[in-house]
């Protein structure tokens, strides 16, 4: 009887640990995907910033060359 009680408790503990592990894996996958998306957005914003700066400098040069 005691053996069955210990076995049942260990089975429940294992199931809880397994569920926690699966949740952690899912959470890590989600966080990893979000970090990839954030990295891509930052790269896109940096590219746009460079393009905007180049356009600003080009426009200033063109405006001054007409004077």
N, C-alpha and C positions, 0 to 999 in steps of 0.2 A: 504494500500500500504506500509506504513512504517512497519507494523507488518510483512508482507511478506519479506521485505528487511532484517529485523532483524533475522527472522527465517532462511532465506537463509544463512546469514552470520554465524549464530550459527551452522547450519548444516555443513557448510564448515569447521569451526573451529573444530568441533567435529571429522570430517573425518580426518583432519590433525593430530589432537592429537591421534586418534586411529591408524593411519599409523605410527606415531612416536613411539607409544607404541609397536606395532608389530615389528618394526625394532629393538627396544631396547631389546625385548624378544629374538629375533633371535641372536642378537649380544651377549647377555649374555650366551645363550646356546652354541654358538660357542666358546666363551672365556672359558667357564667351561670345554668343551670337550678338548680344547687345554691344559688347566691346568692339567687335568687328565692325558693326554698323556705325558706332561712334567714331572709330578710326577713319572709316571711309568718309564720313561727313566732315571730319576735321581736315582731311586731305582735300576734299572738294572745296571747302571754305578757303583753305590756303591758296589753292590754284586760282580761285576767283579773286582773292585779294591781290595776288600777283598781276592778274590780268587787269584789274581795276587800276592798280598803281601804274602799270605800263600805259594804259589809256590816258590817265591823268597827265603823266609826263609827256606823252606824245601830243596831247591836246595843248598843253602849255607851250611846247616847242612850236607847234603849228601856229598858235595864236601870236606868238612873239615874232615869227618869221614873216607875218603879214604886216607888221608895223615898221 
